[in-house]
């Protein structure tokens, strides 16, 4: 694993990114550690500083190795500090001894890591990919504003507990030296990348801040001392004695913890694990947005959990993938996750070897760098949403997320944003129609080439059958609209056909409505027909199985019929409409010419010469009669059986079933008329007997019986024209409804 990471280090950006992010993460980690441990007792502040350092090092070293998100920096964070501080304050109120509180904090960190690993194994991390852009944008801008406002006091040099907005309006709290250092940092960090790309802007900004500080210090001797100097970071306290002996002692005390005490920590562990996981994955989503990459959420959760366990076991703070440090890492040129490892290594180096150097970094410089990062994080793209009425509500989601992030918290903002986005989605789905096309069966055609007589029957009875082609999601939000469309038809149609080819999902509410429709139709002896009932919807569900489980199909007699494609459904209905009128025929009897529709009304003696020039052919089911590209120019008359015509559709090389031609009809007419190669395949669907007329024999017939040849060509042309007219009418119908 380590060698693989080292092999990825191809650019200096990972080193620069690790260094820059360390300069951001380390001071914050120290501050978080002091915040948590000071809640136990002021005497534990030094331990808190070291806990922050150890947490930043452990998270930086372990999370990138086992995680998979490039440029992600993991370190102690605000959610962890907030929960752990509240936890420590509550234990102090209960009178728990400080040593025991430290021990419980350690156990809580370990449990938090275990919960995160469990969440990763359960696949909970995948849910983060459903966070909409509006939420990501609002979260990103909210974090940017929070970072900026949190650094205003440091930028202005106001050493006070006063709120940042009060500091802004009270110049008496400002320190002009701090403002000068911070301003130099911000200006150089913003303008530096426009001058050179060789050195990241964050590094240029830090150097500018240091130079400005020491330039001012040349005229102010008080700035050249670390003692009580509020302008610089100062000693980190990493070398304070007694911490490691305390760490050893706390693990010896683990045996004294009761199971009930550990169990009582589970609630806090679940809360902290949820916050840290959301914070991490949210940061990963933002990184994906910035770099056009994709992270593996479940793997990342497991890596974060392992890092938090390791951090807690050595006395460090738990944490998460942090937004600020990760953005610094990204903007400093980092390319891979080795930058996270470099951050962890540099934290240790800084704490152990460069303590005196880091101590001189001005607070205003760090504040300036964070302000620049915050400015870069604010997403202005949603302002364009105000230009269109259709996207105003999306802008409202972004604004709400930013507002809640600033007033309540980032986790609440994320939850509110997702909830609002879901409501907007439901509203959009409800506003759109799930009915794509509405037509009657005589306006459509199956793959069966019907005779003129059969087509007349279908035209006469066509309004008994209505076809609805549905689209989108059939769920509780669109059920009422669909039922309102179907209700008037239930009383007037013998068949209601629903084509589900473009349906993405179906919920139980929609199925319940379809059951009601089925029962109402059944009372009249009418049918509900469903086509394209797939076993694999886009959401992975088996629609056919779902219909059976919910009672819509199966056990309902023949009231509900399911078909694989729309054309098969139409063919089934056409057969029933025609069968209600036409008397059944014996399919095994071979038709004579006089019995075929092409030659009805012709004298027998006229057809004798034609029959002499016809060749009789027989084909078994599955045999190919002719194929695409064949040069044969014969026309075939079907005496018995069925022929399937297969042809490419829409430029595809795959062959599709485009027509079924039955007893008494003909096929092969186009090539017979225009002399061009075959454009389709003709395959015997059943055992078939045919009359075949070659172009050569027809020409001989035309020389001897011009009227008979004219009648034959006219009949063929009339039938082909009828088929073409019907196809054009169907295409016009679909185009007008698109």
Residue pairs with C-beta under 8 A, 6 or more apart in sequence:
1 65
1 66
2 65
5 64
5 65
5 336
5 337
5 338
5 341
6 338
8 336
8 337
8 338
9 15
9 336
9 338
10 335
10 336
11 333
11 335
12 333
13 200
13 332
13 333
13 334
13 335
13 339
14 333
14 334
14 335
14 336
14 338
14 339
14 342
15 339
15 342
16 199
16 200
16 203
16 332
16 333
16 334
17 71
17 200
17 328
17 329
17 330
17 332
17 333
17 334
17 339
17 342
17 343
18 329
18 334
18 338
18 339
18 340
18 341
18 342
18 343
18 345
18 346
19 203
19 332
19 342
19 343
19 346
20 200
20 202
20 203
20 206
20 328
20 329
20 332
20 369
21 73
21 325
21 326
21 328
21 329
21 332
21 334
21 339
21 343
22 56
22 60
22 342
22 343
22 346
22 347
22 350
23 202
23 206
23 328
23 361
23 366
23 369
24 324
24 325
24 328
24 366
24 369
24 370
24 373
25 56
25 60
25 73
25 75
25 322
25 324
25 325
25 343
25 347
26 52
26 53
26 56
26 236
26 347
26 350
26 351
26 358
27 233
27 366
28 52
28 75
28 76
28 322
28 324
28 325
29 52
29 53
29 55
29 56
29 75
29 76
29 317
29 319
29 347
30 48
30 49
30 52
30 53
30 236
30 237
31 52
32 52
32 55
32 76
32 77
32 78
32 80
32 81
32 317
33 47
33 48
33 49
33 50
33 51
33 52
33 53
33 55
33 76
33 317
34 45
34 48
34 49
34 52
35 48
35 81
35 85
36 48
36 51
36 81
36 84
36 85
36 88
36 105
36 317
37 44
37 45
37 47
37 48
37 51
37 88
37 102
38 44
38 45
38 48
39 85
39 88
39 89
39 92
40 88
40 92
40 98
40 101
40 102
41 98
44 98
44 102
45 237
46 237
46 240
46 243
47 102
47 240
47 243
47 246
49 236
49 237
49 238
49 240
50 237
50 238
50 240
50 243
50 315
51 315
51 316
51 317
52 76
52 316
52 317
53 236
53 238
53 316
53 347
53 351
54 311
54 314
54 315
54 316
54 317
55 75
55 76
55 311
55 316
55 317
55 318
55 319
56 75
56 76
56 316
56 319
56 343
56 344
56 347
57 316
57 344
57 345
57 347
57 348
57 351
58 307
58 310
58 311
58 314
58 316
58 344
59 74
59 75
59 76
59 304
59 307
59 308
59 311
59 316
59 318
59 319
59 344
60 73
60 74
60 75
60 340
60 341
60 343
60 344
60 345
60 347
61 341
61 344
61 345
62 303
62 306
62 307
62 310
62 311
62 344
63 72
63 74
63 303
63 304
63 306
63 307
63 321
63 340
64 72
64 74
64 303
64 337
64 338
64 339
64 340
64 341
64 344
65 303
65 341
66 299
66 302
66 303
66 306
66 307
67 74
67 299
67 300
67 303
67 304
67 337
67 340
68 295
68 296
68 299
68 300
68 303
68 337
69 284
69 287
69 295
69 296
69 300
69 321
69 337
70 287
70 291
70 293
70 334
70 335
70 336
70 337
70 339
71 287
71 291
71 326
71 329
71 330
71 334
71 335
71 336
71 337
71 339
71 340
72 280
72 283
72 284
72 287
72 295
72 300
72 321
72 326
72 329
72 337
72 340
73 321
73 322
73 325
73 326
73 328
73 329
73 339
73 340
73 343
74 280
74 304
74 307
74 319
74 320
74 321
74 322
74 340
75 319
75 322
75 325
75 343
76 316
76 317
76 318
76 319
77 276
77 279
77 319
77 320
77 322
79 272
79 275
79 276
79 279
79 320
79 410
79 411
80 272
80 275
80 276
80 317
80 318
80 319
80 320
81 317
83 268
83 271
83 272
83 275
84 105
84 108
84 272
84 317
84 318
87 104
87 105
87 108
87 268
88 101
88 105
91 100
91 101
91 104
92 101
96 104
99 246
99 249
99 250
99 253
100 253
102 246
102 250
103 250
103 253
103 254
103 257
104 257
104 261
104 265
105 312
106 250
106 312
106 313
106 315
107 254
107 257
107 262
107 265
107 312
108 265
108 268
108 269
108 272
108 312
109 308
109 309
109 311
109 312
109 316
109 317
109 318
110 308
110 309
110 312
110 313
111 262
111 265
111 266
111 269
112 269
112 272
112 273
112 276
112 305
112 308
112 312
112 318
113 273
113 304
113 305
113 306
113 307
113 308
113 309
113 310
113 312
113 318
114 269
114 305
114 309
115 269
115 270
115 273
115 305
116 273
116 276
116 277
116 301
116 302
116 304
116 305
116 308
117 301
117 302
117 305
117 306
117 309
118 305
119 125
119 273
119 277
119 301
119 305
120 297
120 298
120 299
120 300
120 301
120 302
120 305
121 298
121 302
123 298
124 277
124 298
124 301
125 277
125 281
125 296
125 297
125 298
125 299
125 300
125 301
126 297
126 298
127 297
128 278
128 281
128 282
128 284
128 285
128 297
129 285
129 297
130 418
131 282
131 285
131 414
131 417
131 418
132 397
132 417
132 418
132 421
133 289
134 382
134 394
134 397
134 398
134 401
134 417
134 421
135 397
135 401
135 414
135 417
135 418
135 421
136 282
136 285
136 286
136 289
137 379
137 381
137 382
137 398
137 401
138 382
138 397
138 398
138 399
138 400
138 401
138 402
138 405
138 413
138 417
139 282
139 286
139 401
139 405
139 410
139 413
139 414
139 417
140 286
140 289
140 377
140 378
140 379
141 377
141 378
141 379
141 398
141 401
141 402
142 401
142 402
142 404
142 405
142 406
142 410
142 413
143 323
143 324
143 374
143 377
143 405
143 410
144 373
144 374
144 375
144 376
144 377
144 378
145 374
145 378
145 402
145 405
145 406
146 374
146 405
146 406
146 410
147 323
147 324
147 370
147 371
147 373
147 374
147 377
148 370
148 371
148 374
148 375
149 164
149 406
150 164
150 370
151 366
151 367
151 368
151 370
151 371
151 374
152 164
152 167
152 168
152 367
153 160
153 162
153 164
153 167
154 178
154 182
154 363
154 364
154 366
154 367
155 178
155 179
155 182
155 364
155 367
155 368
155 371
156 167
156 168
156 173
156 174
156 175
156 178
156 179
156 182
157 174
157 175
157 176
157 177
157 178
157 179
157 230
157 231
157 363
157 364
158 167
158 173
158 174
158 175
159 230
160 167
160 173
162 170
162 173
167 173
167 174
175 231
177 216
177 220
177 223
177 231
178 231
178 362
178 363
178 364
179 364
180 212
180 216
181 209
181 212
181 213
181 216
181 231
181 362
181 364
181 365
181 368
182 209
182 362
182 364
182 365
182 367
182 368
182 371
183 368
184 208
184 209
184 211
184 212
184 368
185 205
185 206
185 208
185 209
185 212
185 362
185 364
185 365
185 367
185 368
185 369
185 372
186 205
186 368
186 371
186 372
187 208
188 201
188 204
188 205
188 207
188 208
189 201
189 202
189 204
189 205
189 208
189 368
189 369
189 372
190 201
190 372
190 375
192 199
192 201
192 204
192 205
193 200
193 201
196 204
200 331
200 332
200 333
201 331
201 332
201 372
202 328
202 331
202 332
202 369
202 372
202 373
203 332
205 365
205 368
205 369
205 372
206 361
206 365
206 369
209 361
209 362
209 364
209 365
209 368
210 360
210 361
210 362
210 365
213 223
213 231
213 232
213 360
213 362
213 365
216 223
217 223
217 224
222 229
223 229
223 231
226 232
226 234
226 235
226 359
226 360
230 363
231 362
231 363
231 364
232 359
232 360
232 361
232 362
232 363
233 358
233 359
233 360
233 361
233 362
233 363
233 366
234 359
235 355
235 356
235 359
236 351
236 355
236 358
236 359
238 351
238 352
238 355
239 355
243 315
246 315
247 314
247 315
250 315
272 318
273 305
274 411
275 320
275 411
276 304
276 308
276 318
276 319
276 320
277 301
277 304
277 320
278 411
278 414
279 320
279 321
279 322
279 323
279 410
279 411
280 300
280 301
280 304
280 320
280 321
281 295
281 297
281 300
281 301
281 321
282 323
282 410
282 414
283 320
283 321
283 322
283 323
283 326
284 295
284 297
284 300
284 321
285 295
286 323
286 326
286 327
286 377
287 293
287 295
287 326
287 330
288 294
288 295
290 330
291 330
300 321
304 320
304 321
307 319
308 318
308 319
311 317
311 318
311 319
312 318
323 377
324 370
324 373
324 374
325 343
327 373
327 376
327 377
328 369
328 373
329 339
329 340
329 343
331 373
331 376
350 357
350 358
379 398
382 394
382 395
382 398
383 395
384 391
385 391
385 392
385 394
385 395
385 398
386 392
386 395
393 424
394 424
396 420
397 417
397 420
397 421
397 424
400 413
400 416
400 417
400 420
401 413
401 414
401 416
401 417
402 413
403 413
404 412
404 413
404 416
404 417
405 412
405 413
426 477
429 472
429 473
429 475
429 477
429 478
430 477
430 478
430 481
432 472
433 481
434 470
434 471
434 472
434 473
434 474
434 478
434 481
434 482
434 503
435 468
435 469
435 470
435 471
435 482
435 485
436 469
436 470
436 471
436 502
436 737
437 467
437 468
437 469
437 733
437 734
437 737
438 466
438 467
438 468
438 469
438 485
438 737
439 466
439 467
439 733
439 737
440 462
440 463
440 465
440 466
440 467
441 458
441 462
441 464
441 465
441 466
441 467
441 495
441 497
441 570
441 573
441 574
441 577
442 458
442 459
442 461
442 462
442 463
443 462
443 729
443 730
443 733
444 467
444 570
444 730
444 733
445 570
445 726
445 727
445 730
446 567
446 568
446 570
446 571
446 574
446 660
447 567
447 568
447 571
447 657
447 658
447 659
447 660
448 571
448 574
448 659
448 660
448 661
448 662
449 659
449 660
449 661
449 662
449 665
449 667
449 723
450 458
450 574
450 578
451 597
451 664
451 665
452 597
452 719
452 722
453 597
454 574
454 578
454 582
455 722
455 726
457 577
457 578
457 581
457 582
458 574
458 577
458 578
461 577
461 580
461 581
462 577
463 493
464 493
464 494
464 495
464 577
465 493
465 494
465 495
465 497
465 573
465 577
466 489
466 493
466 495
466 496
466 497
467 497
467 499
467 566
467 570
468 485
468 486
468 496
468 497
468 498
468 499
469 499
469 501
469 502
469 566
470 482
470 498
470 499
470 500
470 502
470 503
471 502
471 503
472 478
472 502
472 503
472 504
473 503
473 504
473 505
473 506
473 507
474 482
474 503
474 505
474 506
474 507
474 510
475 505
475 506
475 507
475 509
475 510
476 507
476 509
476 510
478 510
479 509
479 510
479 513
482 510
482 513
483 513
483 516
483 517
486 496
486 517
489 496
490 496
490 517
490 520
490 521
490 526
491 524
493 526
494 524
494 525
494 526
494 527
495 526
495 527
495 529
495 573
496 517
496 521
496 526
496 527
496 528
496 529
497 529
497 530
497 531
497 566
497 569
497 570
497 573
498 514
498 528
498 529
498 530
498 531
499 531
499 532
499 566
499 569
500 506
500 530
500 531
500 532
500 533
500 534
500 543
501 531
501 532
501 565
501 566
503 532
503 537
503 543
504 537
504 538
504 539
505 537
505 538
505 539
505 541
506 537
506 541
506 543
506 546
508 550
511 546
511 547
511 550
511 552
512 550
514 528
514 552
515 550
515 551
515 552
517 528
518 528
518 552
518 556
518 559
518 560
521 527
521 528
521 559
522 556
522 557
522 559
527 558
527 559
527 560
527 561
528 559
528 560
528 561
529 560
529 561
529 563
529 569
529 572
529 573
530 547
530 553
530 560
530 561
530 562
530 563
530 569
531 562
531 563
531 564
531 565
531 566
531 568
531 569
532 563
532 564
532 565
532 566
533 543
533 544
533 547
533 562
533 563
533 564
534 543
534 544
535 542
535 543
535 544
535 545
536 542
537 543
544 553
544 562
547 553
547 554
547 562
548 554
552 560
553 560
553 562
561 569
561 572
563 569
563 572
567 657
571 660
585 663
587 640
587 663
588 640
589 640
590 639
590 640
590 689
591 638
591 639
591 640
591 663
591 664
592 639
593 599
593 607
593 610
593 611
593 614
593 637
593 691
594 600
594 602
594 604
594 607
595 664
596 637
596 664
597 664
597 665
598 637
598 666
598 712
598 715
598 716
598 719
599 607
599 711
599 715
602 708
602 711
606 705
606 708
607 708
609 701
609 704
609 705
609 708
610 693
610 701
610 705
610 708
610 712
611 691
613 693
613 697
613 698
613 700
613 701
614 637
614 691
614 692
614 693
614 697
615 691
615 692
615 693
615 694
616 689
616 690
616 691
616 692
617 625
617 636
617 689
617 690
617 691
617 692
618 687
618 688
618 689
618 690
619 625
619 641
619 684
619 687
619 688
619 690
620 684
620 687
621 684
621 685
621 686
621 687
621 688
622 683
622 684
623 683
623 684
624 681
624 682
624 683
624 684
625 636
625 643
625 682
625 683
625 684
625 690
626 632
626 634
626 668
626 678
626 681
626 682
627 678
627 681
628 647
628 648
628 677
628 678
628 679
628 680
628 681
629 677
629 678
630 677
630 678
631 677
631 678
632 671
632 678
633 671
633 672
633 675
633 694
633 695
634 668
634 672
634 692
634 693
634 694
634 695
635 666
635 667
635 668
635 669
635 672
635 692
635 693
635 698
635 716
636 643
636 666
636 667
636 668
636 682
636 690
636 691
636 692
636 693
637 665
637 666
637 690
637 691
637 692
637 693
638 661
638 662
638 663
638 664
638 665
638 666
638 667
638 688
638 689
638 690
639 663
639 689
639 690
639 691
640 663
640 687
640 688
640 689
641 662
641 663
641 684
641 685
641 686
641 687
641 688
641 689
642 660
642 661
642 662
642 663
642 684
642 685
642 686
642 688
643 660
643 661
643 662
643 667
643 682
643 683
643 684
643 685
643 688
644 657
644 659
644 660
644 661
644 682
644 683
644 684
644 685
645 657
645 658
645 659
645 660
645 661
645 667
645 680
645 681
645 682
646 655
646 656
646 657
646 658
646 680
646 681
646 682
646 683
647 655
647 656
647 658
647 679
647 680
647 681
648 654
648 655
648 656
649 656
649 658
655 681
658 680
660 685
661 667
666 716
666 719
667 682
668 678
668 682
669 716
669 719
669 720
670 676
670 679
670 720
671 677
671 678
671 679
672 693
672 695
672 698
672 716
673 713
673 716
673 717
673 720
675 695
698 709
698 712
701 708
701 709
701 712
702 709
